[in-house]
Amino acid sequence: PFENRSQREEDEYFSSGIHDDLLTQLAQISSLRVISRTSVAQFKGTTLSIREIAEKLGVATILEGGVQRAGNQVRINMQLIDAGTDAHLWAQTYDRELTANNIFSIQSEIAGAVTNAMRATLTPEEQQRMREVPTENMAALESYFRGRSEIDERTRPAIESARLRFEEAREADPGFALAWAGEAQAILLLSDSGSSYGDIPQDEAAEMARRLMEQAYALAPDDPQVLGVYGLLERSASNLEPALDYYRRSLVANPSNGEVLNWQRMAQFGAGMYRESQATAARMVEVDPLSKIALFNAAANLVNSSYDDGIRVEALLDRLEGLDRGYGLSARALVTARQGRVVESIRHYYEGLELDPGRISARRDLADTLLDIGLVEE
C-alpha cells in the first residue's frame, strides 16, 4: 500500500485509490503475476522488511511509493525493489498538476516503467488499455476513490455511503463507466440476500442495478470491473450462465482479481460445476494469499476433494488462524464437520465464538450441528 504523505488524513482515500488503480492496471499485463489488493492491504503501515513481505506473498519484487498532494499539485514517488537483494530496479518521482488526466498518465507511465524494468512484454491490447482515461473530471474521480474505499469495508453504513459517492461521481461525469458499475455493486450488496448487507428486496435491487449496468456496459464493454459487476448482477438474478461468461471475460482481462474469482467460485458451485469451483478456489489463494475470505472459502471448498492431500487444507487453516484466530477456528470447525469429526468441530465452534461472539454464520452452523446430534436445548 502506498503511503499518504499529505498533510490531511482524509487524503488517505486518495493515495489508496491511486494504489488500487495502478494495481489493477499492472494486473492486466499478462506477463506479470500480481497479488490481489486484499492481500497487499495487510501490509499498510507494516514494520516488516521488503524480504519478509515478499516471502509472505510469494513474490520476487515489491513496488512501493508515496502520494502527496498540496493545493493543485501532486507528487508521486515510486520504487521497484528486488526482494532478494534489496536492489532498486527502478525509481522515479512525478510532480504534476492535480488533474484526472495527469493521474491516469502517471499511472500509465509507472506501469510501462515497471514492465520494462522486469523485462516483461506488453501486447498491443495491453498498451491500448494503459492509455485509456476513464474520466477527465477530477471531482468524479475523487468521489469514486472515496466510494471504492468505503465499499471495501463491507459494512452496511459504509456501503450506503459508497452508493452515494458513486452516484455523485456519475453525475459529475455521466461518461464514467466505473462510477455506474460501482453504484450498481453497492445496490446489490445492500439487498436482502443471504450474502449481502442490507434490506432492499433482492428482485428490486437487481432491477435497479440492471439499469445502471446497462449504461456502464454501453460505456466500457471490455472493462474487467464492469464485467465482474455485471456477473454479480446476473448471479443475483439466478442467471448463472451469463454470470459465468461475464466472470470469464473479466478474469481474462484481470486474472488477479480475488473478488471476481470468489464470485466466479460461488456461481460455479451454484451451477453444479464442483470441480471447476474447486479449481477457482485454489487459484483464489494463489493470487490473494492473505485474504481471510479467500482462505475460508478455499478450505471449505477443497476439503475432501482431489486437492486435499492432508497438508494443503491444513496449511490454509493455519494461515487463516494466524490472520484471525476466531475466523480461523470457524473455518476449522466447518472443515472438521465435513470430515465427519463432529465432536472436534463443535469444540472449534465454541472456541471461535468465545473470541468472536458476533460471527453469526458460525453461530448458525453450530446450532445446525447441535441439532443434528440431538442436542436440541443447546
Steps between C-alpha positions, in 0.01 A plus 500: 500500500622849413576743780280809532752784534245782492431722797139382526403154623189515280730474197554136595220402262681687220830312536306173538304575183814562298654181644198287411474643148868438432478148644207426268694638204805285577281193555370534145851442361501128421877457537490615865364311799345754737363435849143618566453816704317321783824324594717804431286709737624291795830691484368852553737665748698176542838481670593186306793513260458481122638144509252392772205647309612324182526166680147533640358585158715260300639770270845606381443873453333777702371835371476764773435871499333804646242754387500864608267771386502867587256743343487427128823300492571130551829319558530123463821317594549142382769236534514141381709274724648155451396327824789255489776761480329824614629652175298778338397387153340836422401820678328820391333812641207660319404865566189608311200727514213319674266402219328172420688480169832538678413234760423242230801611294733445797349157566556401137860623514563303819345183354717536188815560705432201727439280197830610345694457826372144537567423133135415450318551169185691416251385238346770274171458687674554835674810366163636390341432841785682675426813295130508589369783721182392688410861592644847447294641787700535823189534720360177353830321557522614863142391572574165337816449708300573817230257394750221430660551839162479674353204311804291592411535871201270441279652772152627428568869592819504291329341197209745526749788502689345206177484301460877538865561407464301178179687419687829549776375270270402213304826532828695479599296192219298335763332281688346796415129461664390826277736700185346350632151574605600853149624583351178359734290715410701811127445435552125452696485828212681674242239398338262747669188359686274742843618383420873498483776760169685462125463475413600142288213358729298274281532188473875549876535551568301182262718299664820630849366436414380149411854384837620626695208354346540156642852494839390639525223242406734215785729606769235570403151376851360548588645841572214746328673794187572296492137379549369854212702643278401206573139596403576861171647373417196287584263784273696735223452242582123485623530141807286555603439139537870407652569843772244436568649156543850646734366769705312239540815289586708806770257612653480152567874529594495870588149622611628844166633619430297814152647538387388153661159550293458817183599313589256222558221754153552650331506159681182393393325818141616449508364145617158623849552355669365812840415352520839333399667826782318681752605234388862538532476879859376459575781254345752739755439774785516250418859402356603838706298753417715805131564435301361792193444282707322234667276759169412671324418173796308359529279809124435497500424127812287480444269800424142388590592141786389276686811620488380862821305558488530880740794489353765273174569684678488836748761374211727392339467844829575677551810287146624569537443874822701489310793346180470709482221758123522552426486127758225458337285768163545327657375177664211683164410656333491158781290351507246784120468482526415130765244589254334741687610815189649663613523863822673397301732274269605785797575723653725229169682455477579873865610514453727199183656635668577831749710306247645253144486644354702212581252224139412422572248223715290738230517768239382251723213379567396861124495568444279193775262612358473852153429359645225279627308805184554704621777736182703446519712817861595436 
